């Protein structure tokens, strides 16, 4: 599968990585989705809430939507999100607890007044390269400081794809995120 990934991450399209973890495949399909400007709402993001049966709970894309994005990706990949998936820190109860992250793992980060949930793509010495929603008000890959890591959670696999492994990359390629609200 070929996805429109940023130039620094074109290695995700290499045939030797096929198949990618299903959650990664689903997340890559959504790269570039942007929340509505100002008081406008993105029909795409609100559609996700509807698809997940959360349209009465999630009503505006100005509300942090990283957990909504991750719940959509997990559900489309055949995984069960944790209870109350809109709360990023609840993702620390998803799948299995792991140490070293691998491609497709869910990373939960702490931040002022809450958390952030995203997906591991790669890492450099000081940052995890993360594919997630509500990063700069869009779905993109950003670097997040390793010191902010709260939990590493691995989806439960019947057969883990060979591509679900750690990836070390250069310390560039995407912006550094400092607060994903």
MIDOSE-1310 file (N, C-alpha, C; in nm, 2 decimals, decimal comma, always signed):
residues 181
xxxx	+0,08/-0,12/+0,00/+0,00/+0,00/+0,00/+0,09/+0,12/+0,00; +0,05/+0,22/-0,08/+0,13/+0,35/-0,08/+0,04/+0,46/-0,02; +0,10/+0,52/+0,08/+0,03/+0,63/+0,15/+0,10/+0,76/+0,12; +0,03/+0,87/+0,13/+0,09/+1,00/+0,11/+0,16/+1,05/+0,24
xxxx	+0,28/+0,99/+0,27/+0,35/+1,03/+0,39/+0,45/+1,13/+0,36; +0,49/+1,21/+0,47/+0,59/+1,31/+0,45/+0,72/+1,25/+0,40; +0,80/+1,33/+0,32/+0,92/+1,28/+0,26/+1,01/+1,21/+0,36; +1,03/+1,26/+0,48/+1,12/+1,20/+0,58/+1,07/+1,06/+0,62
xxxx	+0,95/+1,02/+0,59/+0,89/+0,89/+0,63/+0,85/+0,81/+0,52; +0,91/+0,83/+0,40/+0,88/+0,75/+0,28/+0,91/+0,60/+0,30; +1,00/+0,57/+0,39/+1,04/+0,44/+0,42/+0,92/+0,35/+0,46; +0,81/+0,42/+0,51/+0,69/+0,35/+0,55/+0,63/+0,28/+0,43
xxxx	+0,66/+0,33/+0,31/+0,60/+0,27/+0,19/+0,68/+0,16/+0,12; +0,79/+0,12/+0,19/+0,88/+0,02/+0,13/+0,81/-0,12/+0,13; +0,82/-0,19/+0,03/+0,76/-0,32/+0,02/+0,80/-0,42/+0,13; +0,92/-0,41/+0,18/+0,97/-0,50/+0,29/+0,89/-0,47/+0,42
xxxx	+0,82/-0,36/+0,43/+0,74/-0,33/+0,55/+0,60/-0,38/+0,54; +0,56/-0,44/+0,43/+0,43/-0,48/+0,40/+0,41/-0,62/+0,46; +0,31/-0,64/+0,55/+0,21/-0,54/+0,59/+0,26/-0,46/+0,71; +0,21/-0,33/+0,71/+0,22/-0,25/+0,83/+0,12/-0,30/+0,93
xxxx	+0,14/-0,27/+1,06/+0,04/-0,29/+1,15/-0,09/-0,23/+1,11; -0,20/-0,30/+1,13/-0,33/-0,25/+1,08/-0,37/-0,11/+1,14; -0,34/-0,08/+1,26/-0,37/+0,05/+1,32/-0,28/+0,16/+1,24; -0,16/+0,12/+1,21/-0,08/+0,22/+1,13/-0,14/+0,24/+0,99
xxxx	-0,18/+0,13/+0,93/-0,24/+0,15/+0,80/-0,36/+0,24/+0,80; -0,45/+0,22/+0,90/-0,57/+0,30/+0,92/-0,53/+0,45/+0,95; -0,44/+0,47/+1,03/-0,39/+0,61/+1,07/-0,34/+0,68/+0,94; -0,26/+0,61/+0,87/-0,19/+0,67/+0,75/-0,30/+0,71/+0,65
xxxx	-0,41/+0,64/+0,64/-0,52/+0,68/+0,54/-0,58/+0,82/+0,58; -0,56/+0,86/+0,70/-0,62/+0,99/+0,75/-0,52/+1,10/+0,76; -0,40/+1,08/+0,71/-0,30/+1,19/+0,72/-0,35/+1,31/+0,65; -0,33/+1,43/+0,71/-0,37/+1,56/+0,65/-0,51/+1,60/+0,69
xxxx	-0,59/+1,52/+0,75/-0,73/+1,57/+0,80/-0,70/+1,69/+0,90; -0,78/+1,80/+0,88/-0,76/+1,92/+0,96/-0,89/+1,95/+1,02; -0,88/+2,00/+1,15/-1,00/+2,05/+1,22/-1,04/+2,18/+1,16; -1,17/+2,21/+1,18/-1,23/+2,34/+1,12/-1,16/+2,46/+1,18
xxxx	-1,16/+2,56/+1,10/-1,10/+2,69/+1,15/-1,20/+2,77/+1,24; -1,15/+2,83/+1,34/-1,23/+2,91/+1,43/-1,34/+2,83/+1,49; -1,47/+2,88/+1,48/-1,58/+2,81/+1,53/-1,64/+2,70/+1,44; -1,58/+2,69/+1,32/-1,63/+2,59/+1,22/-1,58/+2,45/+1,27
xxxx	-1,66/+2,35/+1,24/-1,62/+2,21/+1,27/-1,59/+2,13/+1,14; -1,50/+2,05/+1,15/-1,47/+1,96/+1,04/-1,58/+1,85/+1,03; -1,65/+1,84/+0,92/-1,75/+1,73/+0,90/-1,68/+1,59/+0,91; -1,56/+1,58/+0,87/-1,49/+1,46/+0,87/-1,47/+1,41/+1,02
xxxx	-1,42/+1,50/+1,10/-1,39/+1,47/+1,24/-1,52/+1,44/+1,32; -1,62/+1,52/+1,29/-1,75/+1,49/+1,36/-1,81/+1,36/+1,30; -1,78/+1,33/+1,18/-1,83/+1,20/+1,12/-1,76/+1,08/+1,19; -1,64/+1,10/+1,24/-1,58/+1,00/+1,32/-1,65/+0,97/+1,45
xxxx	-1,69/+1,08/+1,51/-1,77/+1,06/+1,64/-1,90/+0,99/+1,61; -1,97/+1,02/+1,50/-2,09/+0,95/+1,46/-2,06/+0,81/+1,43; -1,96/+0,78/+1,36/-1,92/+0,64/+1,33/-1,90/+0,55/+1,45; -1,84/+0,62/+1,55/-1,81/+0,55/+1,68/-1,93/+0,55/+1,78
xxxx	-2,04/+0,61/+1,74/-2,15/+0,62/+1,83/-2,13/+0,72/+1,94; -2,05/+0,82/+1,92/-2,02/+0,93/+2,02/-2,07/+1,06/+1,98; -2,16/+1,07/+1,88/-2,20/+1,21/+1,83/-2,26/+1,29/+1,94; -2,32/+1,23/+2,04/-2,38/+1,31/+2,15/-2,28/+1,35/+2,26
xxxx	-2,16/+1,29/+2,25/-2,05/+1,31/+2,35/-1,95/+1,41/+2,29; -1,92/+1,38/+2,16/-1,82/+1,46/+2,10/-1,89/+1,55/+1,99; -1,90/+1,68/+2,02/-1,98/+1,77/+1,94/-1,91/+1,88/+1,87; -1,78/+1,91/+1,90/-1,71/+2,01/+1,83/-1,56/+1,97/+1,82
xxxx	-1,50/+2,00/+1,71/-1,36/+1,96/+1,69/-1,26/+2,06/+1,77; -1,32/+2,16/+1,83/-1,23/+2,24/+1,92/-1,20/+2,16/+2,05; -1,28/+2,06/+2,08/-1,26/+1,97/+2,19/-1,14/+1,88/+2,15; -1,04/+1,86/+2,24/-0,93/+1,77/+2,20/-0,98/+1,64/+2,14
xxxx	-0,92/+1,60/+2,02/-0,97/+1,48/+1,95/-0,87/+1,38/+1,93; -0,76/+1,38/+2,00/-0,66/+1,27/+1,98/-0,71/+1,14/+2,02; -0,79/+1,13/+2,13/-0,85/+1,00/+2,17/-0,96/+0,96/+2,07; -1,03/+1,05/+2,01/-1,13/+1,02/+1,91/-1,06/+0,96/+1,79
xxxx	-0,96/+1,02/+1,74/-0,88/+0,97/+1,63/-0,83/+0,83/+1,66; -0,77/+0,81/+1,78/-0,71/+0,68/+1,81/-0,82/+0,57/+1,82; -0,94/+0,61/+1,87/-1,05/+0,51/+1,88/-1,10/+0,47/+1,74; -1,11/+0,57/+1,65/-1,15/+0,54/+1,52/-1,05/+0,44/+1,45
xxxx	-0,92/+0,47/+1,46/-0,81/+0,39/+1,40/-0,82/+0,25/+1,46; -0,83/+0,24/+1,59/-0,84/+0,11/+1,66/-0,96/+0,03/+1,61; -1,07/+0,09/+1,61/-1,20/+0,03/+1,57/-1,19/-0,02/+1,42; -1,14/+0,07/+1,33/-1,13/+0,03/+1,19/-1,03/-0,08/+1,17
xxxx	-0,93/-0,10/+1,26/-0,83/-0,20/+1,26/-0,88/-0,33/+1,33; -1,00/-0,33/+1,38/-1,06/-0,45/+1,45/-1,02/-0,46/+1,60; -0,97/-0,35/+1,65/-0,93/-0,35/+1,80/-1,03/-0,28/+1,88; -1,04/-0,31/+2,01/-1,14/-0,25/+2,10/-1,07/-0,14/+2,18
xxxx	-1,12/-0,02/+2,16/-1,06/+0,10/+2,24/-1,09/+0,08/+2,39; -1,02/+0,15/+2,47/-1,05/+0,14/+2,61/-1,18/+0,22/+2,65; -1,23/+0,20/+2,77/-1,34/+0,27/+2,81/-1,31/+0,42/+2,81; -1,41/+0,50/+2,77/-1,39/+0,65/+2,76/-1,27/+0,69/+2,69
xxxx	-1,26/+0,65/+2,56/-1,14/+0,67/+2,48/-1,11/+0,81/+2,45; -1,20/+0,91/+2,47/-1,18/+1,05/+2,44/-1,07/+1,10/+2,54; -1,06/+1,04/+2,66/-0,96/+1,08/+2,76/-0,83/+1,01/+2,73; -0,73/+1,09/+2,68/-0,61/+1,03/+2,63/-0,54/+0,94/+2,73
xxxx	-0,54/+0,97/+2,86/-0,47/+0,89/+2,96/-0,54/+0,75/+2,98; -0,67/+0,74/+2,94/-0,74/+0,61/+2,94/-0,67/+0,51/+2,85; -0,60/+0,56/+2,75/-0,54/+0,47/+2,66/-0,42/+0,39/+2,72; -0,39/+0,43/+2,85/-0,28/+0,35/+2,92/-0,34/+0,22/+2,96
xxxx	-0,47/+0,19/+2,93/-0,53/+0,06/+2,97/-0,56/-0,02/+2,84; -0,52/+0,02/+2,73/-0,54/-0,04/+2,60/-0,43/-0,15/+2,58; -0,47/-0,26/+2,51/-0,38/-0,36/+2,47/-0,29/-0,42/+2,59; -0,16/-0,43/+2,56/-0,07/-0,48/+2,66/+0,04/-0,38/+2,69
xxxx	+0,08/-0,38/+2,82/+0,19/-0,29/+2,86/+0,32/-0,33/+2,81; +0,39/-0,24/+2,75/+0,52/-0,27/+2,69/+0,63/-0,17/+2,73; +0,75/-0,20/+2,70/+0,86/-0,11/+2,73/+0,91/-0,04/+2,61; +0,99/-0,11/+2,53/+1,04/-0,05/+2,40/+0,93/-0,04/+2,30
xxxx	+0,89/+0,08/+2,26/+0,78/+0,09/+2,15/+0,83/+0,03/+2,02; +0,73/-0,01/+1,94/+0,75/-0,06/+1,81/+0,65/+0,01/+1,72; +0,67/+0,00/+1,59/+0,58/+0,06/+1,49/+0,44/+0,01/+1,52; +0,34/+0,10/+1,53/+0,20/+0,07/+1,55/+0,16/+0,07/+1,70
xxxx	+0,26/+0,08/+1,79/+0,22/+0,08/+1,93/+0,16/+0,22/+1,97; +0,07/+0,22/+2,07/+0,01/+0,34/+2,11/+0,09/+0,40/+2,22; +0,12/+0,53/+2,21/+0,20/+0,60/+2,30/+0,11/+0,70/+2,37; +0,12/+0,70/+2,50/+0,04/+0,80/+2,58/+0,14/+0,89/+2,65
xxxx	+0,11/+1,02/+2,63/+0,20/+1,12/+2,69/+0,13/+1,21/+2,79; +0,21/+1,26/+2,89/+0,15/+1,36/+2,98/+0,17/+1,49/+2,92; +0,08/+1,58/+2,96/+0,09/+1,72/+2,92/+0,02/+1,80/+3,02; +0,04/+1,93/+3,02/-0,03/+2,02/+3,12/-0,18/+2,00/+3,10
xxxx	-0,25/+1,97/+3,21/-0,40/+1,95/+3,22/-0,45/+1,83/+3,14; -0,37/+1,73/+3,13/-0,42/+1,61/+3,06/-0,31/+1,52/+3,00; -0,35/+1,46/+2,89/-0,26/+1,37/+2,82/-0,27/+1,39/+2,67; -0,20/+1,30/+2,60/-0,21/+1,30/+2,45/-0,18/+1,15/+2,42
xxxx	-0,26/+1,10/+2,32/-0,24/+0,97/+2,27/-0,21/+0,97/+2,12; -0,12/+0,89/+2,08/-0,07/+0,89/+1,95/-0,01/+0,75/+1,92; +0,05/+0,74/+1,80/+0,10/+0,61/+1,76/+0,25/+0,62/+1,72; +0,33/+0,53/+1,77/+0,47/+0,52/+1,74/+0,49/+0,49/+1,59
xxxx	+0,58/+0,58/+1,53/+0,63/+0,55/+1,40/+0,78/+0,52/+1,40; +0,85/+0,60/+1,48/+1,00/+0,59/+1,49/+1,04/+0,67/+1,61; +1,18/+0,67/+1,62/+1,23/+0,75/+1,73/+1,37/+0,80/+1,69; +1,42/+0,90/+1,76/+1,56/+0,94/+1,75/+1,61/+0,95/+1,90
xxxx	+1,72/+1,01/+1,92/+1,77/+1,00/+2,06/+1,68/+1,06/+2,16; +1,61/+1,18/+2,13/+1,54/+1,25/+2,23/+1,39/+1,25/+2,21; +1,34/+1,21/+2,09/+1,20/+1,22/+2,06/+1,14/+1,09/+2,00; +1,02/+1,07/+2,02/+0,94/+0,97/+1,95/+0,87/+1,04/+1,83
xxxx	+0,87/+0,98/+1,72/+0,81/+1,03/+1,60/+0,67/+0,97/+1,60; +0,57/+1,05/+1,61/+0,43/+1,01/+1,64/+0,33/+1,04/+1,54; +0,25/+0,95/+1,50/+0,14/+0,96/+1,40/+0,01/+0,97/+1,48; -0,05/+1,09/+1,48/-0,17/+1,10/+1,56/-0,26/+1,22/+1,51
xxxx	-0,37/+1,23/+1,58/-0,47/+1,33/+1,55/-0,46/+1,44/+1,65; -0,50/+1,56/+1,62/-0,50/+1,68/+1,70/-0,36/+1,72/+1,74; -0,27/+1,70/+1,64/-0,13/+1,74/+1,65/-0,12/+1,86/+1,56; -0,11/+1,98/+1,62/-0,12/+2,10/+1,53/-0,25/+2,11/+1,46
xxxx	-0,36/+2,07/+1,53/-0,49/+2,07/+1,47/-0,51/+1,99/+1,35; -0,43/+1,88/+1,33/-0,45/+1,80/+1,21/-0,39/+1,66/+1,24; -0,41/+1,57/+1,15/-0,35/+1,43/+1,16/-0,22/+1,44/+1,09; -0,11/+1,42/+1,16/+0,02/+1,43/+1,11/+0,12/+1,35/+1,19
xxxx	+0,25/+1,36/+1,15/+0,36/+1,30/+1,23/+0,43/+1,41/+1,29; +0,45/+1,41/+1,42/+0,53/+1,51/+1,50/+0,62/+1,43/+1,60; +0,72/+1,50/+1,64/+0,81/+1,45/+1,74/+0,77/+1,50/+1,87; +0,77/+1,41/+1,97/+0,73/+1,44/+2,11/+0,84/+1,39/+2,20
xxxx	+0,88/+1,47/+2,29/+0,99/+1,44/+2,38/+0,97/+1,31/+2,46; +1,07/+1,23/+2,46/+1,07/+1,10/+2,53/+1,04/+1,12/+2,68; +1,08/+1,23/+2,74/+1,06/+1,25/+2,88/+0,92/+1,27/+2,92; +0,83/+1,29/+2,82/+0,69/+1,31/+2,85/+0,61/+1,18/+2,84
xxxx	+0,68/+1,07/+2,81/+0,61/+0,94/+2,79/+0,55/+0,89/+2,92; +0,42/+0,85/+2,91/+0,34/+0,81/+3,02/+0,32/+0,65/+3,01; +0,29/+0,60/+2,89/+0,27/+0,46/+2,87/+0,30/+0,42/+2,73; +0,34/+0,29/+2,71/+0,35/+0,23/+2,58/+0,26/+0,11/+2,59
xxxx	+0,16/+0,11/+2,49/+0,06/+0,00/+2,49/+0,07/-0,06/+2,35; +0,07/-0,19/+2,35/+0,07/-0,27/+2,22/-0,06/-0,33/+2,19; -0,11/-0,31/+2,07/-0,24/-0,38/+2,03/-0,22/-0,53/+2,05; -0,32/-0,60/+2,07/-0,32/-0,74/+2,08/-0,32/-0,80/+1,94
xxxx	-0,22/-0,87/+1,90/-0,21/-0,93/+1,77/-0,24/-1,08/+1,77; -0,30/-1,13/+1,67/-0,31/-1,27/+1,65/-0,17/-1,32/+1,60; -0,12/-1,24/+1,50/+0,02/-1,26/+1,45/+0,07/-1,12/+1,43; +0,18/-1,09/+1,50/+0,24/-0,96/+1,49/+0,32/-0,94/+1,36
xxxx	+0,29/-0,84/+1,28/+0,36/-0,82/+1,16/+0,51/-0,80/+1,19; +0,60/-0,84/+1,10/+0,74/-0,82/+1,11/+0,77/-0,67/+1,11; +0,69/-0,59/+1,05/+0,72/-0,44/+1,05/+0,69/-0,38/+1,19; +0,63/-0,45/+1,28/+0,61/-0,40/+1,42/+0,74/-0,41/+1,50
xxxx	+0,83/-0,32/+1,47/+0,96/-0,32/+1,54/+1,00/-0,18/+1,56; +1,10/-0,15/+1,65/+1,15/-0,02/+1,67/+1,22/+0,03/+1,54; +1,21/+0,16/+1,51/+1,28/+0,23/+1,40/+1,36/+0,35/+1,45; +1,49/+0,35/+1,43/+1,57/+0,46/+1,47/+1,59/+0,55/+1,34
xxxx	+1,57/+0,68/+1,36/+1,58/+0,77/+1,24/+1,66/+0,89/+1,29; +1,69/+0,98/+1,19/+1,76/+1,10/+1,21/+1,67/+1,19/+1,30; +1,73/+1,28/+1,37/+1,65/+1,37/+1,46/+1,60/+1,49/+1,39; +1,53/+1,46/+1,28/+1,46/+1,57/+1,20/+1,35/+1,50/+1,13
xxxx	+1,28/+1,57/+1,05/+1,17/+1,51/+0,97/+1,04/+1,56/+1,00; +1,01/+1,60/+1,12/+0,88/+1,65/+1,16/+0,90/+1,76/+1,27; +0,80/+1,84/+1,28/+0,81/+1,94/+1,39/+0,81/+1,88/+1,53; +0,86/+1,95/+1,63/+0,85/+1,91/+1,77/+0,72/+1,96/+1,83
xxxx	+0,65/+1,88/+1,89/+0,52/+1,91/+1,95/+0,55/+1,94/+2,10; +0,49/+2,04/+2,15/+0,50/+2,07/+2,29/+0,37/+2,07/+2,37; +0,26/+2,09/+2,31/+0,13/+2,08/+2,37/+0,02/+2,06/+2,27; -0,04/+1,94/+2,28/-0,14/+1,90/+2,18/-0,28/+1,92/+2,23
x	-0,32/+2,04/+2,25/-0,46/+2,07/+2,30/-0,54/+2,13/+2,19
